[in-house]
């Protein structure tokens, strides 16, 4: 997605893409939302139309985000303990 593109044309392009290749367009939208939430995981076209697997996919995203948070906390914890003592 180009940040300098006009929103109107971006939406129109997405709607055209949704008509032509719905699964791929849905995957692009979900991946955009994931990035906006700070998640680096991605979904593919098949995963976006697997409505029965949504809960499992969300659980996987949450676990991945927890691991990232824990690893970042572990990096800063020694510095925090050093300054508080």
C-alpha positions as CSV (number, residue, x, y, z in Angstrom):
1,X,0.0,0.0,0.0
2,X,1.4,3.4,-1.0
3,X,1.0,5.9,1.9
4,X,1.0,8.9,-0.6
5,X,-1.9,7.4,-2.7
6,X,-5.3,9.0,-2.4
7,X,-7.7,7.1,-0.1
8,X,-10.5,7.1,-2.7
9,X,-8.4,5.5,-5.4
10,X,-7.0,3.0,-2.9
11,X,-10.5,1.9,-1.9
12,X,-11.6,1.7,-5.5
13,X,-8.5,-0.5,-6.3
14,X,-9.3,-2.7,-3.3
15,X,-13.0,-3.1,-4.4
16,X,-11.9,-4.0,-7.9
17,X,-9.4,-6.5,-6.5
18,X,-12.2,-7.9,-4.3
19,X,-14.4,-8.5,-7.3
20,X,-11.6,-10.1,-9.4
21,X,-9.8,-12.2,-6.7
22,X,-11.9,-12.2,-3.5
23,X,-9.6,-14.5,-1.5
24,X,-6.4,-12.6,-2.3
25,X,-8.1,-9.2,-1.6
26,X,-9.4,-10.5,1.8
27,X,-5.9,-11.8,2.6
28,X,-4.4,-8.4,1.8
29,X,-7.0,-6.6,4.0
30,X,-6.4,-9.0,6.9
31,X,-2.6,-8.6,6.6
32,X,-3.0,-4.9,6.6
33,X,-5.1,-5.0,9.8
34,X,-2.5,-7.4,11.4
35,X,0.3,-5.0,10.6
36,X,-1.7,-2.1,12.1
37,X,-2.0,-4.1,15.3
38,X,1.8,-4.8,15.4
39,X,1.6,-8.4,14.3
40,X,4.1,-9.6,11.8
41,X,2.3,-12.8,11.0
42,X,0.4,-13.2,7.7
43,X,-2.5,-15.1,6.3
44,X,-2.8,-16.4,2.8
45,X,-5.8,-16.6,0.5
46,X,-6.8,-20.1,1.8
47,X,-6.7,-19.0,5.4
48,X,-9.0,-16.0,4.8
49,X,-11.8,-18.2,3.5
50,X,-11.4,-20.9,6.1
51,X,-14.2,-19.6,8.4
52,X,-14.1,-22.7,10.6
53,X,-10.4,-22.0,11.4
54,X,-10.8,-18.4,12.5
55,X,-10.7,-19.1,16.2
56,X,-7.5,-21.2,15.9
57,X,-5.9,-18.6,13.7
58,X,-6.6,-15.9,16.3
59,X,-5.2,-18.1,19.0
60,X,-2.0,-18.5,17.0
61,X,-1.7,-14.8,16.4
62,X,-2.2,-14.1,20.1
63,X,0.5,-16.7,21.1
64,X,2.9,-15.2,18.6
65,X,2.3,-11.7,20.0
66,X,2.8,-12.9,23.5
67,X,6.2,-14.5,22.6
68,X,7.3,-11.3,20.9
69,X,6.3,-9.3,24.0
70,X,8.1,-11.7,26.4
71,X,11.3,-11.6,24.3
72,X,11.3,-7.8,24.3
73,X,10.6,-7.7,28.0
74,X,13.5,-10.1,28.6
75,X,15.8,-7.8,26.7
76,X,15.0,-4.8,28.9
77,X,14.5,-6.5,32.2
78,X,18.3,-6.5,33.2
79,X,18.4,-2.7,32.6
80,X,15.3,-2.1,34.5
81,X,16.6,-4.2,37.5
82,X,19.9,-2.4,37.4
83,X,18.4,1.1,37.6
84,X,15.9,0.2,40.3
85,X,18.5,-1.3,42.6
